[in-house]
Amino acid sequence: MDLNFNKNEDYNKLLVSDLRKRFAKVKLGGGQKRIDKHHEKGKMTARERVDYLLDNNTKSIEIGAFAGDEMYKEHGGCPSGGVVVKIGYIKGKQCIVVANDATVKAGAWFPITGKKNLRAQEISIENKLPIIYLVDSAGVYLPLQDEIFPDKEHFGRIFRNNAVMSSMGITQISAVMGSCVAGGAYLPIMSDEALIVDKTASIFLAGSYLVKAAIGESIDNETLGGATTHCEISGVTDYKAKDDKDALDKIKFIVDKIGDYDKAGFSKTESFPPKENEDDIFGILPRERNAQYDMLEIIKRLVDNSEFEQYKEGYGKTIITGYARIDGWAVGIVANQRKLVKTKKGEMQFGGVIYNDSADKSTRFIANCNQKKIPLVFLQDVTGFMVGSKSEHGGIIKDGAKMVNAVSNSVVPKFTIVIGNSYGAGNYAMCGKAYDPRLIVAWPSAELAVMSGNSAAKVLLQIETASLKKRGEEITPEKETELFHKIKSRYDNQISPYYAAARIWTDAVINPLDTRTWISMGIEAANHSPIEKKFNMGVLQV
């Protein structure tokens, strides 16, 4: 029995248990009472609608489940950003579904709601994936309108995207299943086809109260913008549905008729599970973020048949590069090695750190994958680039720049899994959110920040103590310790994977055992979009 393995296993399984509890809470949206009121009106909840729409007994992944987590407390919170987004299958066709959750502030749009909707559209655009909108929203949340209305990446960008996506030939279908007011009324009508549910749904630029105030006309909402009005008088909508299920059935019928898509042509063969026990991941991954472990053992538990062919195995060993298959899809893997390694020259190199040789190797490997049209998977557990006179004199900045250049200009789809540390420029070089991964997810063990909690707290403590001394305050060792722990506690909260997921810096926090599904479904989505741009790294500092 390996005691350390067992301690790691217990710790990491507790993290997954905490993930499940958090997700169970998020799934309640605005709470059970509001769900019950929804049902009393004869309406399904957002999650019930999405689940009914997607094919039974098929895989799906949820984008942004923790969006808005612990945010907007003074406004009552905004679980899941008030919108449910899933990638799944409708009549066997992979689609992305976006459903307003009317149990959360009547489906009103908070700033994070807009960001999450734009992320869903971004995924649809990048992958040319059909997108289904299930609309049930009171519009912009007025107390925060200045953070959601006027800017480039705010509410209006969604309608701009509707138009661009239509010109790209991306299928968009909308079902209005509740409120659809003001500017939000444009979203379903800018889709290819729009459905509306009789009696429970309405569409108008201004409701009856505003109409009365603006022009003095007295009219009820159903006559103003109900299903009969828009299907038989205005011609705004294309189909009338008698209830939620009827609307969703009509969407299934329409999606079933969509023709086949042009394929990118990524290599796919029969899928095989890893030969090594996937559950071992929990025992291999250490409890402490500064502890060593062999990333190769993690890789063997993620790839088909546990088969992995290393590229330049004996060179640049703090980054592992190589070829494998995940659920049958060919992938190129770039992963941070977390154990101490020794070079052929006898130099010891710290795990998780990017050195000159590992940056060079990664640059070349990324170029090779682009040459061969092989999707890239980045496994992040990185503390940053090596510092000090030896690295600086060796040109670590230019070698790191080459790696960042290769990641930036890569044209094959990229997928990022944050396993442990994701600090500073290491986050960038290993394809952080700013470098357009098709999907980016974190394990519960992940930490995302400029630097580790300990390092940041020490720096911030120096600044704080210097400021206090200037004001004439005496800093005792006890006071310094108290300040350190206070600063570190605040910083540690910000490096949590849930803090990142709340702000959509990552698409999800996932159980490590779901990693293969996320990568597989991500590559399948990417296969809808043939590569049109040539790989060109541009000018490199050599």
PyMOL commands that set and color helices and strands:
alter all, ss='L'
color gray80, all
select helices_A, chain A and resi 3-26+32-40+46-53+73-75+79-82+105-107+111-127+142-147+156-167+182-189+208-215+221-225+227-233+244-255+278-284+295-300+304-306+356-372+389-393+396-409+424-429+433-435+453-470+477-494+497-502+512-526
alter helices_A, ss='H'
color red, helices_A
select strands_A, chain A and resi 61-63+83-90+93-100+131-137+172-181+193-197+202-204+239-241+309-310+319-326+329-336+341-342+348-349+353-354+376-382+384-385+414-423+439-442+447-449+508-509
alter strands_A, ss='S'
color yellow, strands_A
deselect
rebuild
show_as cartoon
